[in-house]
């Protein structure tokens, strides 16, 4: 964050897991706001597993990756490494497609990969009295 703040460059920057060693409150309240402000003047590419960063920074494009393990589980359609990308608004479920990445939209992947799935959402809603 300090490097991005001090830099006057307008070139794109790649940041690998900027949330490491930060608690969720700091990520949401400080890092999130900082990235949202800076992205208006510079393209920021972030590698992250943190839903607060991916969703709350209003990411324009999310890339979801899946690696089929060494035992070839058959979850991927064709290749050992597969990728899909799009906006978080891209939402669908199509079980007829081949490959785990192509059966769901970006929104469903964000929910599954980053948040633990719909069941995890529902448990948090109940636990925190949101439902």
C-alpha positions, 0 to 999 in steps of 0.5 A, a space after each residue: 500500500 505504501 509503495 502504491 501511495 508513493 509511486 507517481 507512475 500511471 503504469 499498470 501494477 501487479 500486487 500479489 495478495 496485499 491483504 497478507 498479514 492484515 485483519 479483515 477490518 483493516 482490509 475492508 476499511 483501509 486497503 479497500 478504500 485505498 485501492 478504490 481511490 487509486 484505481 481511477 488513475 492506475 490499473 491495479 491487478 490483484 491476486 487475492 483470495 480475500 472476498 473483501 478485496 475482490 468484491 468491495 473494491 468493485 473489481 471490473 474483471 475477475 479471473 477464476 482459475 482451476 487446476 485439475 489435480 495430479 489424479 485427473 479428477 475430471 473437473 476441468 473440461 480440457 486442460 490441467 489449468 483452466 480460466 474464466 473471467 468476467 464481471 461479478 454480475 455475470 451469473 448463471 448455472 448450467 449443469 450441461 456444460 463440461 468443466 467446473 468453471 464453465 458450469 457457473 458464472 463469475 458470481 457463483 465462483 466468487 461465492 464458492 471459492 472466496 466465501 465458502 459457498 451458499 451454505 457458508 453465507 446462510 450460516 453467517 446470516 443466521 449467526 449474525 442475525 441477518 436473516 
